[in-house]
């Protein structure tokens, strides 16, 4: 596949509700190997993948798309159309990819009970088995535990076509990508090397641009001051060579003026001013051409409060069905108002199922609970957006302020027909902050969020006084925020039976 390529030629794209293009005049050449598509939530990364695979048509320009492309979207609501074919196939490659990504034969029947991490592995397995010329993968490590992430990396590393990877996972981007497209509207810049290399180059370019702009601005202000002096000198010279007001018999004065006109000395000040005005104009153009990245204030405050109740919930020991013959067994569970608990375990061990059970057993009014689920399907996302647009102006302003401080541009978000999963999570978080929660429950809170937003969320939760119950595979995030661990592990003697251990 070494002769493959995927050129974007002066591409622009605008969604129907939007007032500005989300992609503008993008020309870039994607070659075999993995290219990272990186940037904040809502800047158009998924749009680029859809343009690359023909799911969207540009309003301007041309994408020369190879014959066979596959787009693996972020959402895992529905089973891949060819999952049945993969599972039933008897060829060696099918067995190989199923074994490599841990896809089991009953996953089609159990799709609704699979974890989102298991669904993501099935999605990638089907795509890899079909051997596309272009494979566009959107946030593949969301929901995956550490073991599954390693399996995914090994699988993607074998792909030899043109690969486009949208991810906020630095480890994956650094390990796979030979170049990265940094998307920062209205521009997108392709930089060689992996993500960390491109990030350093971007920081160096930005520093150089800042220095150039500072020097050019200083030159412009200096020339502007000098231009004012020369203009005043030219005006004075104009007044000096005028014969108006001289006595008709003052022949000496009139003679000096005539001599200055003949020798050209009378116009030197004016010529100097005109020359400087030209330099000033050129410097103004140069100053305007030096683009520096606009920065926005980031950082949020979680206005939670500690509940006055003795406990947030109490659960007697029991078990929960996980589908088929699988079950989760747990001891007596309780949570105090200021507990900060991490819930961990492998994909499919029942973490989200347990969270759903806890949500039904809370001793709190729901308006004091902020809950961010692991996944929000497209219909629920559209409902969230509709409710956000209908908020009273004051509430809408407060919510958009929080969204802005998490790195997304509010005007783009309100115009969005299909907001990204990361943006939806920011809206839910912003709404939850306004309710002054006594308990925050987040199922995979770092999924779909860009790196600056994750850092903002972590900093905000550190100082929040309410109870925290966090489900995550991000150990660094959990270590910074929690002091208790509830871990789900499979019973060594019984396959499909999981036990909750309080650590």
C-alpha positions, 0 to 999 in steps of 0.5 A, spaced: 500 500 500 506 504 499 503 508 493 496 510 497 495 517 499 489 521 501 490 528 499 485 534 501 485 540 496 483 546 499 477 543 503 472 547 507 466 545 510 460 548 514 455 545 518 447 547 516 446 551 523 453 554 523 455 561 521 462 560 520 466 554 517 469 548 521 474 547 516 477 552 512 482 552 506 485 545 508 490 542 504 494 536 507 497 530 504 496 523 508 500 518 507 501 510 509 502 510 516 498 513 522 497 520 522 494 523 529 488 528 528 489 532 535 486 538 538 480 541 543 473 538 543 469 541 538 474 543 533 473 539 527 477 532 528 471 528 527 469 532 521 476 531 518 475 523 519 468 523 516 471 527 510 476 522 509 472 517 508 466 520 504 461 520 510 461 528 509 462 532 502 466 538 502 462 545 500 469 547 497 475 543 494 476 536 493 478 529 497 481 524 493 479 518 497 481 511 495 476 505 493 475 502 500 475 506 507 472 505 514 470 510 519 470 507 526 466 513 530 467 514 537 460 512 539 459 504 540 451 504 541 450 499 535 454 493 533 458 493 527 454 490 521 460 485 519 461 483 526 456 476 525 461 475 519 467 476 523 465 471 528 462 466 524 468 466 519 473 460 519 479 463 516 485 464 519 486 472 519 479 472 523 481 467 528 487 471 529 484 478 530 479 475 534 484 472 539 488 479 538 483 483 541 479 478 545 473 478 541 468 472 543 463 468 539 457 470 543 458 478 543 453 479 538 447 476 542 450 479 548 451 486 545 447 490 549 450 487 556 457 488 553 461 494 556 463 500 552 470 497 552 468 490 549 464 494 544 470 498 542 474 492 541 469 489 537 468 495 532 476 495 531 476 488 530 471 488 524 475 494 521 482 491 521 479 484 519 476 488 513 483 491 511 481 498 508 485 502 504 484 508 509 482 507 516 479 513 520 479 511 528 475 516 533 478 515 540 479 508 540 482 507 547 476 510 551 473 505 556 479 501 555 482 498 561 490 497 561 490 490 558 485 492 552 489 498 551 495 494 550 491 489 545 489 495 541 496 498 540 498 491 538 493 491 533 493 498 530 500 497 529 500 492 524 495 496 519 499 498 513 494 503 509 493 510 511 491 511 518 487 517 521 487 517 529 483 522 533 485 521 540 487 524 547 491 519 549 498 521 548 501 514 549 497 511 543 499 518 539 506 517 541 507 510 539 503 509 533 504 516 529 509 518 524 506 525 523 500 529 527 495 534 524 494 540 529 487 543 528 486 550 531 481 553 527 481 557 523 488 553 521 490 546 521 498 545 521 501 538 519 507 537 523 512 531 522 513 526 528 509 523 533 505 528 538 510 530 543 515 532 538 509 536 534 507 539 541 514 541 542 515 544 535 508 547 536 510 551 542 517 553 539 513 556 533 508 559 537 514 562 541 518 565 535 511 568 532 510 571 539 517 574 539 517 576 532 510 580 533 513 583 539 519 586 535 515 588 529 510 592 534 515 595 537 518 597 530 511 599 528 510 604 534 517 607 533 516 608 526 509 611 528 512 616 533 518 618 528 512 619 522 508 624 527 515 628 528 516 628 520 509 630 519 510 636 524 516 638 520 513 638 513 508 642 516 512 647 519 517 647 512 510 648 508 509 654 513 516 657 512 516 657 505 510 660 504 510 668 502 503 669 505 504 675 510 511 677 507 511 685 506 512 686 498 518 690 499 521 684 503 526 682 498 531 678 502 526 674 505 522 672 498 529 671 495 531 666 500 524 662 499 525 662 492 532 659 492 530 654 497 525 652 492 530 652 486 535 647 490 529 643 493 531 644 500 524 646 501 521 639 500 526 635 503 521 634 510 515 632 506 519 627 502 522 624 508 515 624 511 512 620 505 518 615 505 517 614 512 509 613 511 511 607 506 515 604 511 510 604 516 504 601 512 509 596 510 510 594 517 503 594 519 502 589 513 507 585 516 504 586 523 498 583 521 501 577 518 504 574 524 499 570 527 499 568 534 495 563 538 489 566 542 489 564 549 483 563 553 482 563 561 481 556 563 479 553 570 473 551 573 470 551 580 466 546 583 461 549 588 459 543 591 457 542 599 458 536 604 451 533 605 449 533 613 446 526 612 450 521 616 451 517 609 450 518 602 447 511 600 447 504 604 447 497 600 446 490 603 450 485 600 448 482 594 449 480 586 447 483 580 446 480 573 451 482 567 448 478 562 448 470 560 451 467 566 455 473 568 454 476 575 457 481 580 457 479 587 458 485 592 459 486 600 455 491 604 456 498 601 456 505 604 458 512 603 460 517 607 458 525 605 466 526 604 468 519 602 472 519 595 472 513 592 475 510 586 471 504 582 476 500 578 476 493 574 477 490 567 472 491 562 465 487 563 466 486 570 460 490 572 462 497 574 457 501 570 452 496 572 454 497 580 453 505 579 446 504 576 444 500 582 447 505 587 443 511 583 437 507 585 439 507 592 441 514 594 439 517 600 439 524 597 435 528 593 437 528 585 438 535 584 444 535 589 447 529 585 451 530 579 452 524 575 456 523 568 454 517 565 460 513 561 456 514 554 451 518 552 447 516 545 446 521 540 438 521 541 440 523 549 445 528 546 441 532 542 436 532 548 441 535 552 443 540 547 435 542 546 435 543 553 441 547 554 438 552 548 432 553 552 435 555 558 433 562 561 439 567 559 442 567 565 443 560 566 445 559 559 450 564 560 453 561 567 453 554 563 457 557 557 462 560 561 464 554 565 464 550 558 468 556 555 473 555 561 473 548 559 476 550 553 470 549 548 468 555 544 460 556 546 458 560 540 460 553 536 457 549 541 450 552 540 450 552 533 452 544 533 447 540 530 451 534 533 456 536 538 461 531 540 461 527 546 466 531 549 462 537 549 456 534 551 460 531 557 462 539 559 455 541 558 452 536 563 458 538 568 457 545 567 449 544 569 451 539 575 456 545 578 450 550 578 446 545 582 451 545 588 452 537 589 453 533 595 455 527 591 458 527 584 458 520 580 462 520 574 463 514 570 469 514 566 470 522 566 476 523 562 473 519 556 472 524 550 475 530 554 481 533 551 487 534 555 487 541 558 479 540 560 482 533 564 487 538 567 481 543 569 477 538 571 482 534 576 484 541 579 477 543 580 475 536 584 481 536 588 478 542 592 470 540 592 468 538 599 462 533 596 463 526 596 466 523 590 465 516 586 469 515 580 470 510 575 476 510 571 482 507 568 486 513 568 490 511 574 493 518 575 486 521 575 484 517 581 490 517 585 490 525 585 482 525 587 481 519 591 483 515 598 479 509 597 479 503 592 473 499 590 476 493 585 472 488 581 476 482 579 474 475 576 473 469 581 479 465 579 475 459 580 469 461 576 469 464 569 464 470 568 463 471 576 466 478 579 467 480 586 467 487 589 473 488 594 474 494 598 481 496 599 
